């Protein structure tokens, strides 16, 4: 039976557990490593403000980090010269912004993560317009709160792993595609706990939208299976008893993964076979939802509406979908 857990980052410890775990593990660690400062319920950990409330819900915030972000100043005349190459100093500024936006996007603001990925493709041959877009990304940070909420999910036997995946075709450097996924645990009622999310440039050029969507789905399925294995091992559960549901907004890919239609592209067939194997061997449900309900959509494009994504992360709840295409 799980008694407690300890997480570490370099020399910072984050721990939780019952009284026995506190006495047998954490107090001994504190003496062994000569911990200088300890805090509970409300504290900072690796730059994030963490607060555990009376109902045991947990708020992870980066408001203090955002307060230290500074807007970059671009001369109006320089800003008009959009296709001019960036100077070395401007390239350095772009890298710094990308790093700051990326740190924020991977902790509490998934809606700005695509901007960081897009910036990272401009380091070598960036234009002034790319620096202007970086300035817009910083402005976007200040338009919303910067926190996520994790609420009580109820008994672990009622949990479900829910993943959203999305692939955007050739929206980076006019050739490369973007992949993204959002992994969550759905608990009792509408409660949701965001676990992980990612956005990356795909390693190879995709020949079609379906290929990009399929590759993103396969990677997301791998993340979901890994997440389930961790949850079940930690909680002492039987393997593969926690349901997994993957959702996407591309109906054609969804139907193909279920085997309802064939795929003519031979290379795509390899990825499609991997997705079908995941679905059957790991008992994964693959369902279609409209783009407005697809939480991974804002992680692959700047034009997508991110309000539902932020609401879900900040309220710790997500309404069950209506009218989705299901098995």
ZIURLIN-V648378 format. One record per residue. N is the residue number from 0. RES is the residue in three letters. PSI is psi in radians with two decimals (* if undefined). NEAR is the number of other C-alpha atoms within 10 Angstrom. Layout:
N|RES|PSI|NEAR, N|RES|PSI|NEAR
This chain:
0|UNK|2.34|7, 1|UNK|2.22|11, 2|UNK|-0.53|13, 3|UNK|3.05|16, 4|UNK|2.65|15, 5|UNK|2.25|11, 6|UNK|2.56|9, 7|UNK|2.60|9, 8|UNK|1.82|9, 9|UNK|-1.86|6, 10|UNK|0.34|7, 11|UNK|2.29|11, 12|UNK|2.46|16, 13|UNK|2.10|15, 14|UNK|2.74|14, 15|UNK|2.73|14, 16|UNK|-3.13|15, 17|UNK|-3.08|11, 18|UNK|-0.74|11, 19|UNK|-0.71|11, 20|UNK|-0.70|16, 21|UNK|-0.77|17, 22|UNK|-0.73|12, 23|UNK|-0.40|10, 24|UNK|-1.13|16, 25|UNK|-0.67|20, 26|UNK|-0.63|12, 27|UNK|-0.65|12, 28|UNK|-0.68|14, 29|UNK|-0.66|14, 30|UNK|-0.70|10, 31|UNK|-0.76|9, 32|UNK|0.12|9, 33|UNK|1.05|9, 34|UNK|2.30|13, 35|UNK|-0.78|7, 36|UNK|2.35|7, 37|UNK|2.64|9, 38|UNK|2.74|9, 39|UNK|2.77|12, 40|UNK|-0.95|11, 41|UNK|2.05|13, 42|UNK|3.02|13, 43|UNK|2.44|14, 44|UNK|2.10|14, 45|UNK|0.81|10, 46|UNK|0.00|12, 47|UNK|2.46|19, 48|UNK|2.10|17, 49|UNK|2.29|19, 50|UNK|2.16|18, 51|UNK|2.14|17, 52|UNK|3.06|12, 53|UNK|-0.51|8, 54|UNK|0.19|8, 55|UNK|0.08|12, 56|UNK|2.65|14, 57|UNK|2.26|19, 58|UNK|2.19|20, 59|UNK|2.06|20, 60|UNK|2.69|24, 61|UNK|0.53|20, 62|UNK|-0.69|17, 63|UNK|-0.66|12, 64|UNK|-0.73|15, 65|UNK|-0.58|17, 66|UNK|-0.44|9, 67|UNK|-0.14|8, 68|UNK|2.41|14, 69|UNK|2.41|11, 70|UNK|2.45|13, 71|UNK|2.56|16, 72|UNK|2.16|9, 73|UNK|2.20|14, 74|UNK|2.31|8, 75|UNK|-0.68|8, 76|UNK|-0.68|8, 77|UNK|-0.67|12, 78|UNK|-0.52|16, 79|UNK|-0.42|13, 80|UNK|1.14|12, 81|UNK|-0.62|15, 82|UNK|0.11|12, 83|UNK|2.49|13, 84|UNK|2.56|16, 85|UNK|2.52|22, 86|UNK|2.96|13, 87|UNK|-0.68|11, 88|UNK|-0.70|9, 89|UNK|-0.63|17, 90|UNK|-0.68|21, 91|UNK|-0.71|13, 92|UNK|-0.73|17, 93|UNK|-0.71|25, 94|UNK|-0.73|19, 95|UNK|-0.76|12, 96|UNK|-0.76|24, 97|UNK|-0.72|23, 98|UNK|-0.76|16, 99|UNK|-0.74|15, 100|UNK|-0.67|26, 101|UNK|-0.73|21, 102|UNK|-0.76|15, 103|UNK|-0.76|25, 104|UNK|-0.51|23, 105|UNK|-0.09|16, 106|UNK|-0.88|18, 107|UNK|-0.22|23, 108|UNK|1.29|24, 109|UNK|-0.38|26, 110|UNK|-0.28|26, 111|UNK|0.03|24, 112|UNK|-0.64|29, 113|UNK|-0.65|26, 114|UNK|-0.69|23, 115|UNK|-0.75|24, 116|UNK|-0.75|21, 117|UNK|-0.73|23, 118|UNK|-0.68|24, 119|UNK|-0.34|18, 120|UNK|-0.03|14, 121|UNK|0.08|18, 122|UNK|-0.64|19, 123|UNK|-0.75|11, 124|UNK|0.71|11, 125|UNK|2.65|20, 126|UNK|2.94|19, 127|UNK|-0.62|21, 128|UNK|-0.54|18, 129|UNK|-0.63|23, 130|UNK|-0.64|24, 131|UNK|-0.72|18, 132|UNK|-0.60|15, 133|UNK|-0.66|24, 134|UNK|-0.69|18, 135|UNK|-0.63|14, 136|UNK|-0.68|22, 137|UNK|-0.73|21, 138|UNK|-0.66|14, 139|UNK|-0.59|12, 140|UNK|-0.67|18, 141|UNK|-0.05|13, 142|UNK|-0.25|8, 143|UNK|2.82|11, 144|UNK|2.75|15, 145|UNK|1.33|22, 146|UNK|2.85|21, 147|UNK|2.72|23, 148|UNK|2.32|22, 149|UNK|2.03|21, 150|UNK|2.99|20, 151|UNK|2.17|15, 152|UNK|-0.05|20, 153|UNK|-2.98|13, 154|UNK|2.44|9, 155|UNK|-0.45|16, 156|UNK|-0.36|13, 157|UNK|0.15|13, 158|UNK|2.71|20, 159|UNK|2.40|19, 160|UNK|2.17|23, 161|UNK|2.13|21, 162|UNK|2.43|29, 163|UNK|2.34|29, 164|UNK|2.65|32, 165|UNK|2.55|31, 166|UNK|2.24|32, 167|UNK|2.17|25, 168|UNK|2.11|23, 169|UNK|0.85|19, 170|UNK|0.20|15, 171|UNK|2.16|19, 172|UNK|0.48|10, 173|UNK|0.29|8, 174|UNK|-0.74|12, 175|UNK|2.66|18, 176|UNK|2.90|27, 177|UNK|2.42|27, 178|UNK|2.59|28, 179|UNK|2.67|29, 180|UNK|2.69|30, 181|UNK|2.15|26, 182|UNK|2.32|24, 183|UNK|2.83|19, 184|UNK|2.20|21, 185|UNK|2.24|25, 186|UNK|-2.53|21, 187|UNK|2.45|16, 188|UNK|-2.25|13, 189|UNK|0.21|13, 190|UNK|2.44|21, 191|UNK|2.42|27, 192|UNK|1.96|25, 193|UNK|2.27|22, 194|UNK|-0.86|14, 195|UNK|2.74|16, 196|UNK|2.61|23, 197|UNK|2.73|19, 198|UNK|2.23|26, 199|UNK|2.74|19, 200|UNK|2.30|22, 201|UNK|2.54|20, 202|UNK|-0.33|10, 203|UNK|2.75|10, 204|UNK|2.28|15, 205|UNK|2.49|20, 206|UNK|-0.20|16, 207|UNK|2.89|14, 208|UNK|-0.73|16, 209|UNK|-0.67|22, 210|UNK|-0.77|23, 211|UNK|-0.75|26, 212|UNK|-0.70|26, 213|UNK|-0.76|28, 214|UNK|-0.72|24, 215|UNK|-0.69|27, 216|UNK|-0.76|31, 217|UNK|-0.78|21, 218|UNK|-0.74|16, 219|UNK|-0.69|26, 220|UNK|-0.71|27, 221|UNK|-0.75|13, 222|UNK|-0.72|18, 223|UNK|-0.76|27, 224|UNK|-0.73|19, 225|UNK|-0.76|11, 226|UNK|-0.77|19, 227|UNK|-0.75|21, 228|UNK|-0.72|18, 229|UNK|-0.84|13, 230|UNK|-0.81|17, 231|UNK|-0.63|17, 232|UNK|-0.78|13, 233|UNK|-0.71|14, 234|UNK|0.04|14, 235|UNK|0.65|11, 236|UNK|2.83|15, 237|UNK|2.52|10, 238|UNK|2.49|12, 239|UNK|0.58|15, 240|UNK|-0.28|15, 241|UNK|2.15|19, 242|UNK|2.60|16, 243|UNK|2.30|24, 244|UNK|2.22|17, 245|UNK|2.38|23, 246|UNK|2.55|27, 247|UNK|2.85|28, 248|UNK|0.24|25, 249|UNK|1.82|20, 250|UNK|-0.66|15, 251|UNK|-0.76|14, 252|UNK|-0.71|25, 253|UNK|-0.82|26, 254|UNK|-0.67|18, 255|UNK|-0.70|18, 256|UNK|-0.61|25, 257|UNK|-0.13|17, 258|UNK|0.29|13, 259|UNK|-0.22|10, 260|UNK|2.75|12, 261|UNK|2.89|11, 262|UNK|2.20|14, 263|UNK|-0.51|8, 264|UNK|2.10|11, 265|UNK|-0.71|9, 266|UNK|-0.70|11, 267|UNK|-0.57|18, 268|UNK|-0.53|15, 269|UNK|-0.87|12, 270|UNK|-0.67|19, 271|UNK|-0.66|25, 272|UNK|-0.65|16, 273|UNK|-0.75|17, 274|UNK|-0.74|25, 275|UNK|-0.66|19, 276|UNK|-0.79|15, 277|UNK|-0.83|18, 278|UNK|-0.75|20, 279|UNK|-0.83|11, 280|UNK|-0.59|9, 281|UNK|0.16|16, 282|UNK|0.99|16, 283|UNK|2.23|22, 284|UNK|2.33|17, 285|UNK|2.05|25, 286|UNK|2.71|22, 287|UNK|2.48|23, 288|UNK|2.74|20, 289|UNK|2.71|16, 290|UNK|-0.57|16, 291|UNK|-0.35|15, 292|UNK|0.04|23, 293|UNK|1.85|24, 294|UNK|-0.40|31, 295|UNK|-0.22|30, 296|UNK|-0.79|28, 297|UNK|-0.20|25, 298|UNK|-0.10|31, 299|UNK|-0.04|31, 300|UNK|2.51|21, 301|UNK|-0.41|16, 302|UNK|-0.18|8, 303|UNK|2.54|16, 304|UNK|2.14|17, 305|UNK|0.13|20, 306|UNK|-0.70|14, 307|UNK|-0.64|15, 308|UNK|-0.88|22, 309|UNK|-0.70|21, 310|UNK|-0.77|14, 311|UNK|-0.79|20, 312|UNK|-0.61|24, 313|UNK|-0.37|22, 314|UNK|-0.29|17, 315|UNK|0.50|23, 316|UNK|2.70|22, 317|UNK|2.15|18, 318|UNK|2.50|11, 319|UNK|2.45|11, 320|UNK|2.61|10, 321|UNK|2.36|9, 322|UNK|0.32|8, 323|UNK|2.65|14, 324|UNK|2.00|16, 325|UNK|2.87|12, 326|UNK|*|10
